[in-house]
Amino acid sequence: MRLVDLSHPVEAGMQVFPGDPPVDSRLAASVPRDGFQVAALHLGTHSGTHVDAPLHTVDGGSPVDELDLSRLVGTARIVHVPDLQEHEVVRWEHVRAQLADVRAGTIVLFRTGWSRHFGSPRYLAHPVLHVEVAEHLLSAGVRVLGVDTLNPDRTPDDASAGPLELPVHAAVLGAGGAIIENLTNLHAVDWQDPLLSALPLRLRGLDGSPVRAVAMQL
């Protein structure tokens, strides 16, 4: 079996969505003092590589512990959209050819290469998906999509400015689907249609969870 880890390391001070809780950790027990080590961890539900549940943007939507896990383990289609500029919009015409034969239940991942900017201010100026891309995928029976950016929608410089416009979230999560964000290493998957696993923690009643996203070739 071949494995490629598609997840960013979770560590104190890592980049998060503007205004989200910062990631922090500290030792609560140590081997010299206590005979074992335990760390206290503070982070938001959307830290690092993570999955959005419908509750993230849909009032009364399903929480992450009620996601159908079978949707988050399965065949993935990696769509390559290179050489994008800051805030560039990916439209259906740009990806149609790579998705012409996509099947219902496929997990569609967009490889922009923007993950190389993770941790820098430029990461916030990532490309975005036009909502028509999400609508076409939903019509084809796709219910989970992932991006190697912070957000399939535009990320504002200041998230406290008011309600966000999140059309891709509204479409996918509104249809009961899920969105995987902050993927990395998609370039290392050099075979077609890998098996993907991106399972969340079973956080009861919450809106999302970090995942350990892994591409596999059996």
N, C-alpha and C positions, 0 to 999 in steps of 0.2 A: 504494500500500500504506500502511495505517495501522499504526503501531507504538506500543505502550505498554510501557515498561520496568517490570517487576514486581519489580525487585531493589533491595535496599538497597546503598548504596555500602560497599565493604570499606575500612576505614580503621583506623589504630592506635587502640586504646582502645575500639573499638566493643563494644556489649553482646553477650555470648555466654551460652550455657547455663551455669548455675552449676557451677564446677569445670573447665570446658573451658579449653584453652590460650588465653591472651589473644592478640589480634591486635596485631602490632607490625611496623614497617618502618623501615629505615634505608638511607641511601645507601651503596652499596658502591663506586660510581664516579661521578664528576661531570664535566660538560662542561669546566669551567675547568681541572680537574686532569688529566683523562684523555682528554678529547675525546669522551666519550660518557657517558651516564647509565645506571646499573643500580642497582636497589634490592634489598636482601635483605628477604624477607618471611617472617614467622613467624605461623602461624595453625593452628587445628585444622581437621579435615576437615568440621566442621559449623558453620563460621563464616558469618555473613551468610545470605543466601538460598542454600539448599543442598538437595541431595537425599540421602536416606537409602537406602542399599542394604541388602539383607537381612542382610549381615554385621554391620550395626550392632547388631542385637539377637538374631540367630539364630546360634547356634554352628555354624560350618561353612557359613553362608549365602553366597550369591554376593557378591563384591566389586563395587565401583562400576564397575570397568573391564569387567565382564562383563554389565552391565545391557543389555537390549535397547533400543537407542537409539530404535527406532521407537515404543516406548511413551511416550517423553518428548517426542515431537513429534507433535501431532495436535489434534483437536478437543477443546476444553475446555468444560465446563459450570460457570459461576460460580453458586454457590448463596449467596443473600443471607440472612444471619441477623443482623439489626441489633439494636441496643439491648440487648446482653447485659451482664450484670453480672460482677463478678470471680468466677472459678471456675465460672461457670454451665455446666451440662451441656446440650449440644445433642443431642436425641434424634431418632430416626427420624421421629417424628410431626411434628416441627418442619420437616423438609425433604422429606418424602415427596412433596408436591405438585410441587416443583421438579425432582424426579428421576424422575417417573412414566414418562417416555419415554426415559430415559438408555440409551444403547447400549453394548454391549461395546466396550472399547477407549477410551472417552471418558476424558479426564483431568478429574476433578472437583475444583474449587477452592472452598473455603469462605471467603466474604467476611464477616468479622465486624466489620471496621473497627478491630480492635485494633492494627493496625500503627501507628496514630497515637501509640501509647504507646511505640514502640520507643526504647530508650535510657533509659527511666525505670524505677524499681522496679515500677511498676504493670504493666509489660509481662510480668512473671513471674507475675502473677495472672490470666492470660488464661483465656477460656472454653475448654472442652474438648469433644471429641466422645465420645459414648457409643459403646462398642464395637459396639452394634447397628447404628450407621450404617455402619461399616466392613464388617460382615457382610452387610448388604443390598447394598452396592455390589459386594462380591466376588461375591455370588450373581448379580448382573447382568452380570458380566464386566468390571467396572472393576478395574484393577490399579494405578492411580496416583491418589493424592489429594494435595491441597495445602491449606495453611492460611496465613492471614496473621497467624499467631501463632508463638510460639517452639516450639510442640509441640501435636500433636493430643491428647495425653494431658496429665495434670496435671504441671506443673513444680514440684518441691519447692523449698523455701527453701534447703535444704542438701542438695546431691546426694551428700555424703559420708556420709549417715546410714545407707546400706545399699542393697541391691538395689532398683532402681526398679520400680514397677508400671506397665507400658506396654502396656495391653491392645490399643489400636489399632495400635501398632507390631507387637505379636505377631501380630495378625490379618493385616495387610497385608503386612508383610515375611515373615511365615511362609508366605504364599501366593506368595512370589516376586515381590511387587510392590515399589513404591517410594513414598516420601513426600517431598513438597516442603514445606519449612518456611521461615518468615520471608519470605513474600511481602509485597508492598506495592503500592499504587496500583491495587488491583482496582477501586476506584470509578471509575477513569478509563476502564475498558473499557465503553463505552456501546453496544455492539452484542452481539447474541446469539451464543453458541457460537463464540468466537474460535478461531483457530489458535494453539496454544501451542508454544513451544520452550523447553525447560529442560534443556540438555545439560550434563553434568558434564565435568570434566577426566578424562583417562584415567589415573587414579592406580592403578597396578597393585597389586592385593591389598588395597586400603584400603576403609573402610566407608562412605564418603560423599565428597561434593565440593561446593564452592561452584558455583553455576550462574548464568548470566545469563538469567533468565527473562523472556521477551518474549511479549506477546500481539499477534497480527497479524490484520489484515483485508485480504485480497487484493483 
